[in-house]
Amino acid sequence: MLDYTRLFADLETIDLASWERLLKPLLQERFAESAHGTLREWQKALQELPCIEDPVFSLDADKVTADTPALATKEQSRLRDLLLQLKPWRKGPFNLYGVEIDAEWRSDYKWQRLKDEIAPLGNRSVLDVGCGNGYYALRMLGSGARLVIGIEPTLLYVCQFLAIQRLLGVKSVHVIPLRIQELPGESRAFDTTFSMGVLYHQRDPLEHLQQLADTLRPG
């Protein structure tokens, strides 16, 4: 199982320390090798990613970018091969040390339309439901959020986020392999909750809206 120590420490800052006891067995179950036939290969790719010292990255531009330090051509080629093992990449765009990820969706277009129509995210705790590989979660952090928690049931997308998190060394943003129905009962801790591209997949849209409301702090 991956180390979620930092996640639990961050959850404690928004009075969700109780999540640790409830999430640990769920995370262990999700990351068991039997959970997905390709999980072992994805985890191997994650382990082989380079450790970048003092990375410099940008989360406030259309393309999530890490460009310093520059990688040698051989290292860049190896990084590209490892990231390709985590395809398909749906949300993007990303440029990771010169490796352009050819994402299927231009998620930046949606964020451009949305970012100026929402309440400012400065110093807010944010939940992103159905967050995919964390592109929007990273943009939320880049917009000033204090903490962003993403939940996403598809393990491949979670592994994509873990790859980005490792390469950027970014803190205060996490993606957990869960559905909203699996969140611990006491979840009224977030200032802002997003659910983008999720509602029309729900059998009961009104129930989903209530679940979202139940994650928000009173007031």
C-alpha positions in Angstrom: 0.0 0.0 0.0 1.2 3.6 -0.7 2.1 5.9 2.1 -0.8 8.2 2.9 0.7 9.7 6.0 0.7 13.2 4.6 -2.9 12.8 3.5 -4.0 12.0 7.1 -2.0 14.8 8.5 -3.7 17.2 6.1 -7.1 15.8 6.9 -6.5 16.5 10.5 -6.1 20.2 9.7 -9.8 20.3 8.6 -11.0 18.3 11.6 -11.2 15.0 9.6 -8.7 13.0 11.7 -11.5 10.4 12.1 -11.1 9.5 8.4 -7.8 7.7 9.0 -9.3 4.8 10.9 -12.0 4.4 8.3 -9.9 4.9 5.2 -6.9 2.8 6.0 -8.6 -0.6 5.4 -10.4 0.8 2.3 -7.1 2.0 0.8 -5.4 -1.3 1.6 -8.2 -3.1 -0.2 -8.0 -0.7 -3.2 -4.3 -1.2 -3.7 -4.2 -4.9 -3.2 -2.7 -6.6 -6.3 -5.9 -8.5 -6.8 -7.9 -5.2 -7.2 -6.8 -4.8 -10.8 -5.0 -7.0 -13.2 -2.6 -4.2 -14.3 -2.0 -2.6 -10.9 1.3 -4.3 -10.4 2.6 -2.8 -13.7 1.3 0.6 -12.9 3.0 0.5 -9.4 6.2 -0.6 -11.0 6.1 2.4 -13.4 5.5 4.7 -10.4 8.5 3.2 -8.5 10.8 3.8 -11.5 10.0 7.4 -11.9 12.9 9.7 -11.3 13.3 11.5 -8.0 13.5 15.2 -8.9 15.4 17.5 -6.6 14.0 21.0 -6.1 11.4 20.8 -8.8 10.0 24.1 -10.2 6.4 23.8 -11.5 3.4 25.9 -12.5 -0.2 25.2 -11.6 -1.7 28.5 -12.6 -1.4 28.2 -16.4 -3.5 26.2 -18.8 -0.9 23.5 -19.0 0.3 22.0 -15.7 4.0 22.3 -16.2 7.3 21.2 -14.5 10.3 22.4 -16.4 13.2 22.7 -13.9 15.6 21.0 -13.6 16.0 20.1 -17.2 16.3 16.4 -17.9 19.0 14.9 -20.2 17.6 13.5 -23.4 18.0 9.9 -22.2 16.2 10.6 -18.9 13.4 12.4 -20.8 13.0 9.5 -23.1 12.8 7.1 -20.1 10.2 9.4 -18.4 8.1 9.4 -21.5 8.1 5.6 -21.7 7.1 5.3 -18.0 4.2 7.8 -18.4 3.0 5.9 -21.5 2.6 2.9 -19.3 -0.2 4.8 -17.5 -2.2 5.7 -20.6 -4.8 6.6 -21.7 -4.5 10.1 -20.2 -8.0 11.7 -20.3 -7.5 15.0 -18.6 -4.8 17.5 -19.4 -2.7 19.1 -20.7 0.6 18.5 -18.9 4.2 19.1 -19.7 6.5 17.2 -17.4 10.1 18.1 -17.8 9.7 18.3 -21.6 7.4 15.3 -21.9 4.1 16.6 -23.5 1.2 14.4 -22.4 -1.2 14.1 -25.3 -4.4 14.0 -23.1 -7.7 13.1 -24.8 -9.5 16.2 -23.3 -8.5 19.8 -23.2 -9.6 20.2 -19.6 -8.1 23.7 -19.5 -11.0 24.9 -21.7 -13.5 24.0 -19.0 -11.4 25.6 -16.3 -11.1 28.8 -18.3 -14.9 29.0 -18.5 -15.3 28.2 -14.8 -12.6 29.8 -12.8 -14.0 33.4 -12.9 -17.6 32.3 -12.2 -16.9 30.6 -8.9 -16.2 31.9 -5.4 -12.5 32.6 -5.0 -10.6 29.5 -3.8 -8.0 31.3 -1.8 -7.3 29.5 1.5 -10.2 27.2 1.1 -10.4 23.4 1.7 -11.8 21.8 -1.5 -13.2 18.4 -2.4 -13.2 17.4 -6.1 -15.5 14.5 -6.7 -14.7 12.2 -9.7 -11.4 14.1 -10.1 -9.8 11.8 -12.6 -6.0 12.2 -12.7 -6.2 15.4 -10.7 -5.7 18.0 -13.4 -8.5 20.2 -11.9 -7.4 19.5 -8.4 -3.9 20.9 -9.3 -5.5 23.9 -10.9 -7.5 24.5 -7.8 -4.4 24.4 -5.7 -2.8 26.8 -8.2 -5.8 29.1 -7.6 -4.9 29.5 -4.0 -6.8 26.6 -2.3 -5.2 25.6 1.1 -6.0 21.9 0.6 -7.6 19.9 -2.2 -8.8 16.3 -1.8 -9.9 14.5 -4.9 -11.8 11.2 -4.9 -11.7 9.0 -8.0 -12.8 5.3 -8.2 -10.7 4.5 -11.3 -7.3 3.2 -10.2 -5.5 4.1 -13.4 -6.4 7.8 -13.0 -5.3 7.6 -9.3 -1.9 6.2 -10.4 -1.6 9.0 -13.0 -2.0 11.5 -10.2 0.5 9.7 -8.1 3.0 10.0 -10.9 2.4 13.7 -11.3 2.6 14.2 -7.5 5.9 12.4 -7.4 7.4 14.3 -10.3 6.3 17.7 -9.0 6.7 17.1 -5.3 3.4 19.0 -4.9 1.9 19.1 -1.4 -1.6 19.8 0.0 -3.3 18.0 -2.9 -4.3 14.3 -2.7 -6.4 11.8 -4.8 -8.1 8.9 -3.0 -9.5 5.9 -4.8 -13.1 6.2 -3.5 -16.6 7.0 -4.7 -18.6 9.7 -2.9 -20.9 7.0 -1.4 -17.8 5.6 0.4 -16.8 8.8 2.2 -17.0 8.5 6.0 -20.2 9.9 7.4 -18.7 12.9 9.1 -17.5 14.8 6.1 -18.9 18.4 6.6 -15.5 20.0 6.4 -15.0 21.5 3.0 -15.5 25.1 1.9 -16.0 24.2 -1.7 -17.0 20.9 -3.4 -16.8 20.3 -7.2 -18.5 17.5 -9.1 -17.7 18.0 -12.8 -18.9 15.5 -15.4 -20.3 13.2 -12.7 -24.0 14.2 -12.2 -25.3 12.6 -15.5 -23.7 9.3 -14.6 -25.9 9.0 -11.4 -29.0 6.9 -11.2 -30.4 9.4 -8.7 -29.1 12.9 -9.5 -31.0 14.5 -6.5 -29.3 12.0 -4.1 -25.9 13.0 -5.6 -26.6 16.6 -5.0 -27.5 15.9 -1.4 -24.3 13.9 -1.0 -22.3 16.9 -2.3 -24.2 19.2 0.1 -23.3 16.9 3.0 -19.6 17.5 2.4 -19.8 21.2 3.0 -19.2 23.1 6.2 -22.2 24.6 7.8 -22.8 28.2 6.6 
